[in-house]
Amino acid sequence: MILVDFSGLIFKNVFGITKSMELPLVDGKYIIDDAITPIKNFIINDIFDIQKQFNDNNIVICIDDTYKGSWRAQIYKPYKSHRKVSRDDNPIPFDIIFNHVHEIIDAFDKFTPYKVIKVPTAEADDCILTLCETIRNEDIVIYSSDKDMLQMQKYNNVRQYSPLLKKYITYKDKSETLNEWLVEHIVLGDNADEVPKIFSETQFTPEFIKYLNDNQLNYTPSSYHALAVDDKLKIENNFNGSVWKTNRIGKKTVEKHIQQGTLKDLIKSNELYVKNFERNKKLILADYIPQSIKDQCLKQYNTIKSDDMSLFIKYLEDNNMRSIQFNIPNFTPIAKLDLW
């Protein structure tokens, strides 16, 4: 089974094609019309090529469905909050492109043997992690460059292939044991997903402490963290300075504490470290994916699909993508490669 992180395919092709084409720019946005068909062609061909590369018919396309928000943002509001802002500022009109991509997703879902999993408020990661936890009797390859997926290598039947690096990746590239890597990852967070270090925003600057004292605002970092966001903003806007002092605990320090067996003591030394550690566990570990999301992932996975590709071929013909049909893989039973 190949679990495909579909978001990675989308962005690889969107950025690659728009960069290679000399698209006209109007009001800060590319006129994307000429790029739509090539983007669709490349995305569809990528799925076919993945099946051929791994010689496996069982392709599961896992998709983000966070248009109305991610369940993780209920735990930590800034989670991936700047991604939408950066897309809005990008000359690529993602809203237009995503409309066409959704059309491809619907075609894969309705007209092909590929299983498509998309659950409201869940990311592709959630679908992949859920299936890896559940399916124990089949070899699984995760097709994703996302390092969060490495946690599934606690199961002997799971490997991960990075399309970015064009090779299999493992937690052993980063740490001696999976547990060490996971603890380090939770402690240091993930800049790409805007998951902060557990040490971030745990110490006031001297200037802010003076401001609080001068205005008889008797907050500790812990009680300040507990304030509503709007209340914090009022205080910070009135202060107009740096609220949090940078805490210089980085990767090398964390690795040293892990080696010495003192990381747990470091975390316990500050109640906010403990609180933030628990927060990051919920944002990163598969154990905390809501059961309702897991149930929907499995329900969609268990949907019976037909091997008939005739309706998909018609879809390609109707959308001026006839040449792709010559790349459609064979869906008759084939031998799997020995991945292990």
DODOSE-302057 format. One record per residue: y, z, x of N, C-alpha, C in turn; residue in one letter. Coordinates in pm, whole numbers, plus 50000, padded with zeros to 5 digits. Layout:
<kolnus>
[[Y Z X] [Y Z X] [Y Z X] 'A']
...
</kolnus>
This chain:
<kolnus>
[[49881 50000 50084] [50000 50000 50000] [50125 50000 50088] 'M']
[[50223 49916 50049] [50350 49911 50121] [50460 49959 50027] 'I']
[[50528 50067 50063] [50638 50121 49984] [50769 50072 50045] 'L']
[[50839 49986 49973] [50958 49918 50027] [51085 49987 49979] 'V']
[[51167 50029 50075] [51301 50080 50045] [51390 49959 50019] 'D']
[[51410 49926 49891] [51476 49801 49854] [51624 49800 49893] 'F']
[[51687 49917 49897] [51829 49924 49933] [51852 49867 50073] 'S']
[[51760 49897 50163] [51773 49845 50299] [51772 49694 50302] 'G']
[[51686 49632 50221] [51681 49485 50215] [51811 49428 50161] 'L']
[[51865 49493 50058] [51988 49444 49996] [52100 49440 50099] 'I']
[[52125 49552 50164] [52241 49561 50253] [52222 49477 50379] 'F']
[[52098 49467 50428] [52074 49381 50544] [52115 49238 50513] 'K']
[[52074 49188 50397] [52102 49049 50361] [52246 49027 50319] 'N']
[[52303 49122 50247] [52443 49107 50204] [52535 49102 50325] 'V']
[[52520 49198 50417] [52608 49200 50535] [52580 49082 50626] 'F']
[[52452 49048 50643] [52418 48937 50732] [52472 48804 50683] 'G']
[[52455 48776 50555] [52496 48646 50501] [52648 48635 50489] 'I']
[[52714 48740 50441] [52860 48733 50429] [52926 48723 50567] 'T']
[[52862 48781 50668] [52916 48771 50804] [52899 48631 50861] 'K']
[[52788 48566 50825] [52759 48435 50883] [52835 48321 50814] 'S']
[[52881 48345 50691] [52951 48240 50616] [53103 48261 50623] 'M']
[[53176 48154 50630] [53323 48163 50632] [53373 48163 50488] 'E']
[[53366 48280 50425] [53403 48292 50285] [53554 48310 50271] 'L']
[[53615 48248 50169] [53758 48267 50147] [53789 48409 50103] 'P']
[[53903 48461 50145] [53944 48598 50114] [54065 48593 50021] 'L']
[[54053 48654 49903] [54162 48657 49806] [54184 48801 49761] 'V']
[[54307 48850 49777] [54342 48987 49738] [54248 49090 49802] 'D']
[[54213 49064 49927] [54131 49160 50002] [53983 49153 49973] 'G']
[[53936 49059 49889] [53795 49046 49858] [53746 48903 49883] 'K']
[[53622 48892 49932] [53563 48760 49952] [53533 48694 49817] 'Y']
[[53555 48563 49811] [53504 48485 49700] [53358 48456 49731] 'I']
[[53271 48518 49656] [53132 48532 49695] [53040 48424 49636] 'I']
[[53094 48337 49552] [53011 48243 49475] [52909 48168 49561] 'D']
[[52954 48114 49675] [52865 48033 49758] [52757 48115 49829] 'D']
[[52777 48248 49832] [52682 48333 49904] [52574 48391 49813] 'A']
[[52594 48383 49681] [52501 48449 49589] [52359 48395 49600] 'I']
[[52345 48261 49592] [52210 48203 49599] [52142 48231 49733] 'T']
[[52211 48215 49847] [52146 48253 49974] [52102 48399 49979] 'P']
[[52185 48490 49928] [52149 48632 49927] [52022 48653 49845] 'I']
[[52017 48594 49725] [51899 48607 49640] [51776 48547 49708] 'K']
[[51793 48430 49769] [51682 48365 49840] [51625 48456 49948] 'N']
[[51714 48511 50029] [51669 48592 50143] [51602 48721 50097] 'F']
[[51654 48784 49992] [51593 48908 49942] [51452 48881 49890] 'I']
[[51438 48776 49810] [51306 48743 49755] [51209 48707 49867] 'I']
[[51254 48625 49961] [51167 48585 50073] [51128 48706 50159] 'N']
[[51219 48802 50171] [51186 48923 50247] [51067 48996 50186] 'D']
[[51065 49007 50054] [50952 49073 49988] [50823 48996 50014] 'I']
[[50829 48864 50002] [50710 48783 50029] [50665 48801 50174] 'F']
[[50761 48803 50266] [50728 48815 50408] [50666 48951 50441] 'D']
[[50711 49055 50371] [50653 49189 50392] [50506 49188 50352] 'I']
[[50476 49125 50238] [50336 49117 50195] [50252 49045 50298] 'Q']
[[50306 48936 50352] [50231 48859 50452] [50219 48935 50584] 'K']
[[50327 49003 50623] [50327 49076 50750] [50218 49183 50754] 'Q']
[[50202 49254 50642] [50106 49365 50639] [49975 49327 50571] 'F']
[[49967 49200 50526] [49843 49150 50466] [49795 49243 50355] 'N']
[[49890 49281 50268] [49860 49379 50163] [49926 49334 50033] 'D']
[[49844 49318 49929] [49896 49279 49798] [49972 49390 49727] 'N']
[[49943 49513 49762] [49996 49627 49686] [50135 49664 49738] 'N']
[[50234 49588 49692] [50373 49613 49730] [50442 49689 49618] 'I']
[[50505 49801 49652] [50581 49879 49555] [50728 49877 49596] 'V']
[[50812 49822 49508] [50955 49809 49536] [51026 49932 49479] 'I']
[[51083 50012 49568] [51148 50138 49528] [51299 50121 49537] 'C']
[[51368 50160 49430] [51509 50124 49413] [51593 50247 49381] 'I']
[[51714 50252 49437] [51811 50355 49400] [51859 50332 49258] 'D']
[[51874 50440 49181] [51937 50430 49049] [52035 50546 49035] 'D']
[[52140 50540 49117] [52238 50650 49122] [52377 50605 49079] 'T']
[[52381 50497 48999] [52511 50445 48953] [52589 50553 48878] 'Y']
[[52518 50635 48802] [52584 50742 48727] [52572 50876 48798] 'K']
[[52537 50873 48924] [52529 50995 49003] [52388 51028 49048] 'G']
[[52379 51102 49156] [52251 51145 49212] [52226 51290 49176] 'S']
[[52100 51324 49154] [52067 51464 49125] [52107 51554 49241] 'W']
[[52110 51500 49362] [52149 51580 49478] [52298 51620 49473] 'R']
[[52379 51539 49409] [52522 51572 49398] [52544 51694 49309] 'A']
[[52444 51729 49228] [52454 51852 49150] [52437 51975 49239] 'Q']
[[52368 51955 49351] [52348 52064 49447] [52464 52070 49546] 'I']
[[52509 51952 49590] [52616 51944 49689] [52705 51825 49653] 'Y']
[[52820 51852 49596] [52906 51749 49538] [52943 51637 49635] 'K']
[[52972 51668 49764] [53010 51559 49856] [52896 51467 49898] 'P']
[[52774 51493 49852] [52659 51413 49896] [52685 51265 49872] 'Y']
[[52688 51187 49982] [52710 51041 49980] [52837 51001 49903] 'K']
[[52932 51093 49892] [53050 51065 49810] [53141 50958 49869] 'S']
[[53140 50945 50002] [53229 50849 50066] [53171 50708 50069] 'H']
[[53044 50693 50037] [52984 50559 50040] [53049 50467 49938] 'R']
[[53070 50519 49816] [53132 50436 49713] [53275 50402 49751] 'K']
[[53346 50500 49810] [53484 50474 49854] [53487 50364 49958] 'V']
[[53394 50370 50055] [53393 50269 50161] [53357 50132 50105] 'S']
[[53270 50128 50004] [53237 49999 49942] [53355 49944 49865] 'R']
[[53428 50031 49799] [53546 49986 49724] [53650 49925 49817] 'D']
[[53659 49980 49938] [53756 49931 50036] [53705 49810 50114] 'D']
[[53577 49779 50101] [53516 49670 50176] [53551 49535 50113] 'N']
[[53574 49432 50193] [53605 49300 50135] [53488 49239 50058] 'P']
[[53367 49288 50077] [53252 49236 50004] [53254 49292 49861] 'I']
[[53252 49208 49758] [53255 49256 49618] [53116 49301 49573] 'P']
[[53083 49424 49607] [52949 49474 49581] [52915 49475 49432] 'F']
[[53014 49498 49345] [52985 49504 49202] [52929 49370 49153] 'D']
[[52986 49260 49201] [52937 49128 49162] [52797 49104 49218] 'I']
[[52779 49137 49344] [52649 49115 49410] [52540 49198 49343] 'I']
[[52570 49323 49312] [52469 49410 49251] [52424 49357 49114] 'F']
[[52515 49292 49040] [52476 49233 48913] [52367 49128 48933] 'N']
[[52382 49047 49037] [52282 48945 49067] [52153 49008 49122] 'H']
[[52168 49113 49201] [52050 49181 49255] [51968 49244 49142] 'V']
[[52036 49301 49043] [51965 49359 48929] [51884 49253 48855] 'H']
[[51935 49132 48853] [51862 49020 48792] [51732 48994 48868] 'E']
[[51739 49000 49002] [51619 48983 49084] [51519 49094 49056] 'I']
[[51569 49217 49049] [51483 49332 49023] [51410 49315 48890] 'I']
[[51483 49274 48788] [51422 49253 48656] [51313 49145 48663] 'D']
[[51341 49038 48739] [51242 48930 48752] [51116 48978 48824] 'A']
[[51134 49056 48932] [51018 49113 49002] [50936 49201 48907] 'F']
[[51008 49280 48828] [50942 49375 48739] [50865 49306 48627] 'D']
[[50928 49204 48567] [50869 49139 48450] [50769 49029 48484] 'K']
[[50791 48960 48594] [50719 48835 48617] [50629 48833 48740] 'F']
[[50612 48946 48809] [50529 48946 48931] [50431 49063 48929] 'T']
[[50331 49061 49017] [50238 49175 49029] [50300 49295 49100] 'P']
[[50417 49276 49162] [50479 49386 49235] [50521 49496 49137] 'Y']
[[50495 49619 49177] [50541 49731 49096] [50684 49768 49137] 'K']
[[50768 49792 49039] [50908 49825 49063] [50934 49964 49007] 'V']
[[50987 50053 49091] [51012 50191 49048] [51160 50222 49062] 'I']
[[51219 50260 48951] [51362 50292 48947] [51383 50400 48842] 'K']
[[51429 50519 48887] [51443 50633 48798] [51588 50682 48800] 'V']
[[51651 50699 48683] [51791 50745 48678] [51813 50872 48759] 'P']
[[51921 50873 48835] [51969 50980 48926] [51885 50993 49052] 'T']
[[51780 50913 49066] [51693 50921 49184] [51722 50808 49281] 'A']
[[51692 50833 49408] [51705 50731 49511] [51567 50671 49540] 'E']
[[51567 50559 49611] [51441 50499 49653] [51358 50601 49731] 'A']
[[51425 50683 49810] [51357 50788 49888] [51269 50875 49799] 'D']
[[51323 50914 49683] [51249 51002 49593] [51120 50937 49545] 'D']
[[51129 50809 49515] [51010 50736 49469] [50907 50728 49580] 'C']
[[50953 50696 49701] [50862 50684 49815] [50796 50818 49847] 'I']
[[50876 50923 49853] [50822 51055 49885] [50721 51101 49780] 'L']
[[50751 51075 49655] [50662 51115 49546] [50527 51045 49555] 'T']
[[50529 50916 49580] [50403 50841 49589] [50321 50884 49711] 'L']
[[50389 50910 49822] [50318 50956 49942] [50252 51091 49919] 'C']
[[50319 51178 49846] [50262 51310 49816] [50142 51301 49723] 'E']
[[50143 51200 49637] [50044 51192 49529] [49921 51112 49567] 'T']
[[49940 51001 49638] [49830 50908 49666] [49768 50944 49801] 'I']
[[49649 51000 49795] [49585 51051 49916] [49468 50963 49962] 'R']
[[49426 50866 49878] [49305 50790 49908] [49332 50646 49948] 'N']
[[49454 50618 49993] [49489 50481 50031] [49585 50484 50149] 'E']
[[49567 50391 50243] [49660 50380 50355] [49797 50335 50304] 'D']
[[49901 50403 50350] [50037 50375 50304] [50126 50343 50424] 'I']
[[50205 50237 50411] [50311 50207 50507] [50444 50217 50434] 'V']
[[50532 50303 50484] [50669 50310 50431] [50753 50208 50507] 'I']
[[50812 50114 50434] [50894 50010 50496] [51040 50052 50480] 'Y']
[[51087 50129 50577] [51222 50185 50570] [51263 50235 50708] 'S']
[[51393 50229 50735] [51446 50282 50861] [51501 50424 50844] 'S']
[[51491 50478 50724] [51546 50611 50692] [51459 50720 50753] 'D']
[[51518 50802 50840] [51440 50904 50909] [51392 51016 50817] 'K']
[[51453 51031 50699] [51405 51134 50605] [51260 51111 50567] 'D']
[[51217 50985 50574] [51080 50951 50534] [50976 51002 50633] 'M']
[[51020 51037 50753] [50925 51084 50856] [50849 51208 50811] 'L']
[[50907 51284 50719] [50840 51408 50674] [50705 51380 50610] 'Q']
[[50683 51256 50563] [50555 51223 50499] [50443 51201 50599] 'M']
[[50476 51206 50728] [50371 51193 50828] [50290 51321 50845] 'Q']
[[50317 51417 50758] [50226 51532 50749] [50093 51490 50688] 'K']
[[50091 51372 50625] [49969 51316 50569] [49913 51210 50663] 'Y']
[[49784 51214 50689] [49723 51123 50786] [49719 50978 50739] 'N']
[[49735 50955 50609] [49727 50817 50557] [49863 50748 50550] 'N']
[[49968 50811 50604] [50104 50756 50592] [50160 50720 50729] 'V']
[[50212 50598 50740] [50288 50555 50857] [50420 50496 50809] 'R']
[[50514 50481 50902] [50645 50425 50866] [50683 50314 50961] 'Q']
[[50723 50202 50902] [50770 50087 50981] [50920 50070 50959] 'Y']
[[50995 50065 51069] [51140 50047 51062] [51176 49901 51077] 'S']
[[51229 49836 50970] [51272 49696 50984] [51392 49682 51077] 'P']
[[51467 49790 51095] [51581 49786 51186] [51535 49779 51330] 'L']
[[51437 49863 51365] [51385 49868 51502] [51269 49771 51523] 'L']
[[51215 49719 51410] [51103 49625 51414] [50979 49688 51482] 'K']
[[50952 49813 51447] [50834 49881 51501] [50803 50003 51415] 'K']
[[50682 50056 51434] [50647 50181 51368] [50724 50295 51435] 'Y']
[[50765 50391 51353] [50837 50507 51407] [50763 50633 51366] 'I']
[[50782 50739 51445] [50712 50864 51421] [50801 50982 51459] 'T']
[[50773 51097 51399] [50846 51219 51435] [50826 51251 51582] 'Y']
[[50718 51202 51642] [50690 51231 51783] [50792 51166 51876] 'K']
[[50869 51068 51821] [50979 51011 51899] [51093 51111 51916] 'D']
[[51091 51217 51833] [51203 51310 51829] [51167 51453 51868] 'K']
[[51046 51498 51832] [51005 51636 51859] [50855 51642 51884] 'S']
[[50811 51754 51940] [50668 51770 51968] [50587 51786 51839] 'E']
[[50645 51855 51742] [50573 51876 51616] [50663 51835 51500] 'T']
[[50598 51802 51388] [50673 51764 51268] [50759 51879 51218] 'L']
[[50705 52001 51225] [50780 52116 51177] [50908 52138 51258] 'N']
[[50899 52121 51391] [51018 52135 51475] [51124 52032 51438] 'E']
[[51078 51907 51418] [51175 51803 51383] [51239 51831 51248] 'W']
[[51159 51874 51150] [51213 51902 51018] [51316 52014 51021] 'L']
[[51285 52121 51091] [51378 52234 51100] [51509 52189 51165] 'V']
[[51497 52113 51274] [51617 52063 51342] [51698 51973 51250] 'E']
[[51629 51887 51175] [51696 51794 51084] [51769 51870 50974] 'H']
[[51707 51973 50921] [51769 52053 50815] [51891 52126 50870] 'I']
[[51878 52181 50989] [51988 52258 51049] [52107 52168 51083] 'V']
[[52079 52051 51139] [52187 51962 51185] [52237 51867 51077] 'L']
[[52168 51858 50962] [52214 51773 50854] [52199 51626 50886] 'G']
[[52268 51544 50809] [52257 51399 50822] [52393 51336 50790] 'D']
[[52462 51290 50894] [52594 51231 50874] [52591 51112 50780] 'N']
[[52485 51032 50788] [52476 50911 50705] [52476 50944 50557] 'A']
[[52417 51057 50521] [52411 51099 50380] [52515 51205 50347] 'D']
[[52600 51236 50445] [52703 51340 50428] [52642 51476 50395] 'E']
[[52529 51503 50460] [52470 51637 50456] [52518 51709 50581] 'V']
[[52600 51814 50569] [52660 51875 50689] [52564 51966 50763] 'P']
[[52601 52001 50887] [52529 52104 50960] [52538 52235 50882] 'K']
[[52441 52321 50900] [52447 52450 50831] [52560 52536 50889] 'I']
[[52613 52498 51006] [52720 52575 51069] [52859 52529 51025] 'F']
[[52864 52415 50953] [52993 52359 50913] [53060 52448 50808] 'S']
[[53192 52460 50817] [53273 52535 50720] [53222 52677 50700] 'E']
[[53202 52746 50811] [53155 52885 50803] [53250 52982 50874] 'T']
[[53360 52930 50925] [53452 53016 51000] [53596 52968 50977] 'Q']
[[53683 53058 50932] [53823 53023 50909] [53897 53004 51041] 'F']
[[53996 52916 51042] [54086 52907 51156] [54177 53030 51158] 'T']
[[54226 53071 51275] [54319 53185 51281] [54442 53164 51193] 'P']
[[54490 53040 51188] [54610 53011 51108] [54583 53034 50959] 'E']
[[54461 52998 50916] [54429 53015 50774] [54409 53162 50741] 'F']
[[54347 53236 50834] [54331 53380 50812] [54468 53446 50796] 'I']
[[54564 53406 50882] [54700 53460 50871] [54762 53424 50737] 'K']
[[54741 53300 50692] [54794 53256 50563] [54736 53341 50450] 'Y']
[[54606 53365 50455] [54542 53446 50351] [54598 53589 50352] 'L']
[[54614 53645 50471] [54666 53782 50480] [54811 53789 50432] 'N']
[[54891 53690 50473] [55032 53689 50434] [55049 53677 50283] 'D']
[[54953 53613 50218] [54962 53592 50073] [54868 53683 49995] 'N']
[[54818 53786 50065] [54732 53886 50003] [54612 53822 49931] 'Q']
[[54555 53720 49995] [54435 53654 49944] [54317 53704 50027] 'L']
[[54244 53798 49974] [54143 53869 50051] [54006 53801 50042] 'N']
[[54000 53679 50100] [53873 53605 50097] [53802 53614 50232] 'Y']
[[53672 53626 50225] [53587 53602 50342] [53537 53458 50331] 'T']
[[53483 53400 50440] [53425 53265 50426] [53323 53256 50313] 'P']
[[53244 53360 50295] [53141 53358 50191] [53203 53357 50051] 'S']
[[53299 53445 50027] [53360 53449 49894] [53444 53324 49869] 'S']
[[53501 53267 49976] [53578 53144 49961] [53486 53028 49922] 'Y']
[[53369 53023 49982] [53270 52919 49948] [53232 52926 49801] 'H']
[[53234 53048 49746] [53190 53067 49607] [53295 53023 49505] 'A']
[[53417 52998 49551] [53523 52957 49459] [53495 52819 49399] 'L']
[[53551 52795 49283] [53544 52662 49224] [53621 52564 49312] 'A']
[[53581 52437 49310] [53644 52335 49393] [53793 52326 49367] 'V']
[[53833 52329 49242] [53976 52317 49207] [54057 52434 49263] 'D']
[[53997 52553 49261] [54068 52670 49315] [54086 52658 49466] 'D']
[[53983 52606 49534] [53995 52584 49679] [54106 52483 49709] 'K']
[[54108 52377 49632] [54208 52272 49656] [54350 52325 49639] 'L']
[[54371 52410 49541] [54505 52468 49522] [54548 52548 49645] 'K']
[[54456 52630 49697] [54487 52712 49814] [54512 52623 49936] 'I']
[[54424 52524 49957] [54435 52439 50076] [54557 52349 50071] 'E']
[[54594 52302 49952] [54715 52220 49940] [54840 52301 49969] 'N']
[[54839 52426 49929] [54955 52512 49959] [54961 52547 50107] 'N']
[[54844 52560 50169] [54840 52595 50311] [54876 52474 50397] 'F']
[[54821 52359 50363] [54852 52233 50434] [54821 52241 50583] 'N']
[[54702 52289 50615] [54661 52297 50755] [54509 52290 50766] 'G']
[[54456 52321 50884] [54312 52318 50905] [54251 52451 50859] 'S']
[[54165 52444 50759] [54105 52565 50702] [53990 52616 50787] 'V']
[[53905 52522 50834] [53782 52562 50901] [53789 52536 51050] 'W']
[[53747 52634 51128] [53739 52621 51272] [53607 52553 51309] 'K']
[[53613 52459 51401] [53493 52388 51444] [53398 52483 51516] 'T']
[[53275 52489 51468] [53174 52574 51530] [53090 52487 51622] 'N']
[[53095 52511 51751] [53033 52423 51850] [52885 52454 51871] 'R']
[[52808 52440 51764] [52663 52454 51774] [52605 52317 51741] 'I']
[[52557 52249 51844] [52507 52113 51826] [52359 52100 51853] 'G']
[[52315 51977 51873] [52173 51945 51887] [52109 52019 52005] 'K']
[[52176 52019 52121] [52117 52083 52239] [52098 52233 52218] 'K']
[[52198 52297 52156] [52187 52441 52130] [52073 52470 52034] 'T']
[[52062 52388 51929] [51955 52408 51831] [51819 52388 51897] 'V']
[[51806 52283 51979] [51678 52258 52049] [51642 52375 52139] 'E']
[[51743 52431 52207] [51720 52545 52296] [51669 52665 52216] 'K']
[[51730 52690 52100] [51686 52803 52016] [51545 52780 51963] 'H']
[[51511 52653 51930] [51376 52623 51884] [51274 52652 51995] 'I']
[[51305 52607 52116] [51215 52628 52230] [51196 52776 52260] 'Q']
[[51304 52852 52245] [51299 52996 52277] [51248 53079 52158] 'Q']
[[51231 53014 52042] [51184 53085 51924] [51289 53175 51862] 'G']
[[51418 53144 51885] [51526 53232 51836] [51611 53167 51727] 'T']
[[51571 53048 51680] [51654 52979 51580] [51663 53059 51451] 'L']
[[51552 53118 51409] [51553 53196 51285] [51653 53312 51295] 'K']
[[51659 53375 51412] [51755 53485 51431] [51898 53433 51424] 'D']
[[51922 53314 51482] [52057 53256 51477] [52097 53229 51331] 'L']
[[52006 53173 51253] [52038 53143 51114] [52065 53272 51035] 'I']
[[51983 53373 51060] [51998 53499 50986] [52123 53577 51027] 'K']
[[52186 53536 51138] [52304 53610 51187] [52427 53589 51100] 'S']
[[52422 53491 51009] [52539 53461 50925] [52488 53424 50785] 'N']
[[52537 53494 50684] [52487 53468 50548] [52515 53327 50502] 'E']
[[52621 53264 50555] [52650 53126 50517] [52553 53029 50584] 'L']
[[52508 53061 50705] [52405 52979 50769] [52280 52977 50680] 'Y']
[[52243 53095 50631] [52125 53107 50545] [52143 53025 50418] 'V']
[[52259 53041 50356] [52288 52970 50231] [52287 52819 50253] 'K']
[[52349 52774 50362] [52355 52631 50391] [52219 52574 50431] 'N']
[[52137 52656 50497] [52002 52613 50532] [51922 52585 50405] 'F']
[[51934 52675 50308] [51864 52656 50180] [51918 52533 50107] 'E']
[[52048 52512 50113] [52107 52392 50051] [52052 52264 50114] 'R']
[[52049 52258 50247] [52001 52138 50315] [51853 52113 50290] 'N']
[[51774 52218 50276] [51633 52201 50242] [51621 52127 50108] 'K']
[[51704 52166 50013] [51698 52103 49880] [51742 51957 49884] 'K']
[[51835 51925 49976] [51885 51788 49986] [51790 51696 50062] 'L']
[[51706 51752 50148] [51626 51671 50240] [51477 51670 50207] 'I']
[[51420 51784 50169] [51274 51794 50159] [51221 51743 50025] 'L']
[[51105 51679 50032] [51041 51624 49912] [51004 51734 49813] 'A']
[[50981 51856 49862] [50940 51966 49775] [51041 51993 49664] 'D']
[[51166 51953 49684] [51271 51990 49589] [51310 51875 49495] 'Y']
[[51241 51763 49503] [51267 51656 49406] [51230 51709 49267] 'I']
[[51317 51697 49169] [51284 51750 49036] [51154 51692 48981] 'P']
[[51076 51776 48916] [50947 51733 48863] [50962 51621 48762] 'Q']
[[51070 51623 48685] [51091 51517 48585] [51104 51381 48652] 'S']
[[51167 51376 48770] [51180 51250 48844] [51045 51208 48899] 'I']
[[50970 51302 48953] [50837 51270 49004] [50749 51213 48893] 'K']
[[50757 51274 48776] [50674 51229 48663] [50709 51085 48623] 'D']
[[50839 51054 48622] [50880 50918 48586] [50838 50817 48692] 'Q']
[[50846 50856 48819] [50801 50767 48927] [50654 50732 48909] 'C']
[[50573 50832 48883] [50429 50810 48870] [50396 50730 48744] 'L']
[[50469 50755 48638] [50447 50680 48515] [50474 50531 48538] 'K']
[[50583 50500 48609] [50614 50360 48636] [50512 50299 48732] 'Q']
[[50467 50377 48829] [50368 50326 48923] [50237 50291 48852] 'Y']
[[50202 50367 48753] [50075 50348 48682] [50079 50237 48578] 'N']
[[50193 50170 48566] [50204 50055 48476] [50114 49942 48524] 'T']
[[50036 49887 48435] [49945 49778 48470] [50023 49647 48480] 'I']
[[50004 49573 48590] [50073 49447 48611] [49973 49332 48619] 'K']
[[50020 49213 48582] [49936 49093 48588] [49956 49022 48721] 'S']
[[49852 48950 48767] [49863 48871 48890] [49924 48733 48866] 'D']
[[49957 48702 48742] [50010 48570 48707] [50155 48556 48757] 'D']
[[50180 48453 48838] [50314 48430 48893] [50386 48313 48824] 'M']
[[50329 48258 48718] [50386 48137 48658] [50526 48162 48602] 'S']
[[50548 48278 48541] [50681 48306 48485] [50784 48329 48596] 'L']
[[50738 48382 48710] [50832 48400 48822] [50868 48264 48881] 'F']
[[50772 48174 48889] [50800 48038 48937] [50902 47970 48845] 'I']
[[50887 47990 48716] [50985 47934 48621] [51123 47995 48644] 'K']
[[51126 48127 48670] [51254 48193 48700] [51320 48129 48822] 'Y']
[[51241 48102 48926] [51294 48040 49047] [51349 47900 49016] 'L']
[[51274 47825 48937] [51318 47689 48902] [51446 47693 48819] 'E']
[[51454 47785 48725] [51572 47795 48638] [51697 47840 48714] 'D']
[[51675 47902 48831] [51789 47956 48907] [51809 47883 49040] 'N']
[[51765 47757 49043] [51787 47670 49161] [51732 47731 49290] 'N']
[[51615 47792 49278] [51550 47850 49397] [51408 47797 49408] 'M']
[[51392 47669 49380] [51259 47608 49377] [51187 47618 49512] 'R']
[[51262 47609 49621] [51198 47605 49753] [51122 47734 49783] 'S']
[[51163 47846 49720] [51099 47974 49749] [50953 47974 49704] 'I']
[[50921 47898 49600] [50785 47903 49547] [50681 47863 49650] 'Q']
[[50725 47788 49752] [50632 47747 49858] [50600 47862 49953] 'F']
[[50677 47973 49939] [50654 48090 50024] [50583 48202 49950] 'N']
[[50550 48179 49821] [50483 48283 49742] [50346 48315 49803] 'I']
[[50319 48441 49830] [50190 48477 49891] [50075 48460 49793] 'P']
[[49956 48463 49848] [49835 48456 49768] [49803 48595 49714] 'N']
[[49786 48606 49584] [49758 48737 49524] [49610 48760 49498] 'F']
[[49525 48673 49549] [49382 48699 49538] [49346 48810 49637] 'T']
[[49236 48883 49614] [49201 48994 49704] [49189 48948 49849] 'P']
[[49251 49023 49939] [49247 48990 50082] [49214 49116 50161] 'I']
[[49160 49096 50278] [49125 49209 50363] [49250 49272 50422] 'A']
[[49251 49405 50431] [49365 49475 50490] [49351 49481 50642] 'K']
[[49465 49485 50707] [49463 49507 50852] [49423 49650 50879] 'L']
[[49365 49672 50994] [49334 49808 51036] [49459 49867 51098] 'D']
[[49536 49940 51017] [49666 49992 51062] [49649 50116 51149] 'L']
[[49531 50172 51153] [49518 50302 51219] [49446 50289 51351] 'W']
</kolnus>
